[in-house]
């Protein structure tokens, strides 16, 4: 379970319990798979929004570009062609985020693994809250910790201190005896850590159905959602 699955669980938990609108945007430059986590309702992608942004004048217009699941989470897909996805840049993300912010109270962005990709600059500058996803092995935790260090050394120290780590305890190499040590390391650097458990429903296929998740998984997703909202600045 990686960042895309965590984004899906977080989005579903938020959409399930809030009255306002929640959207998850796939900004992965290497052909993201976020839209495969819910039933796909449209062939439109993030590129479609960039191309047609001037003609999007209402929420109804925008919904032509997204897929929805039963929790009311909306998902905007990345381009399936990796050559097009790679061309998705800082300008394009700002166009999409500006349009989406007219119609959604909460925008989640599923990023690629490349922290120095050009699209990360507007994502980080716009972010009110950051979730870092780490596996439960020492090697995976080290990579996540290096991401935190890069952010701290590149002007995002405050963002790091306010971030939440989602610790995936189902990855290969996870050792329960080491989890407390890993969790304590992250707690010394970020605001909170949430353990995401193994779930057979997630492991079995790509589409996630909220009602088919184990209760412990839903509880973890709801805790993550609550912590993310808690760390956001108050609305005026």
C-alpha positions, 0 to 999 in steps of 0.5 A: 500500500503506497501513496496512491492507496493512502490518498484514496483512503484519506479522500474517502474518509474525508468525503464520507464524513464531510458535507462539503466537496472533496477531490483527489487530483492525480499529479503523478508525472509517471502515469498515476493510478489514482483513478483506478482506485474507484470506478472510472466514469470518464476518459477525461484527465488532468490534461483535459482540464488544462485544455478546457479550463476557459470553458469551465464555468460551473461545478456541473461543467467540472464534474464532466472531468471526474469520477465519483465513488459512493463516499462522494469522493471525486477523482481527477485522473492523470494522463495514461500516456506517460509522455504526456504525463511527463509534460505536466508541469508547474503551470498546468498544475496551477491551472488545474488547482485554480479551477478545482479550488472554485468548486471544492473545499478540500483538494488532495494531490497524489504526487509522484515520487520525484520530489524535485519534479517541477510540479512539486513546487506549486504543490508544496507552496499551496499545501496546507497539510502534508502526508508522508507515506512510509513503508514499515521496513527500515529501508522504506522508513529511511527513504521517507526520512530523507524526504523530510530532510530534503524538505527541511533543507529546502525551505519547508521546515514548518510544513514538515513539523506540521505533517503527518506520516502514514506508516504502512505496516503491510509492506515487505520487510516490516518487522513489528519489533522495529515499528515502535522504533520507526514510529518514534523516529518520525514522531520526533520530526512530524506532528503525528504518525498513523499506522495503516494496517494490511487489508485483504480487500486492498491487496486483492485488487485495484478498486477500493470499496469503503464498505468492504474495508476492515473496520480497523482500516476505516478507523485508521483512514478516519484518524488520518483524515481527522489529523490532516484537518486538525493541522489545517489553518482555520477558515475565515 
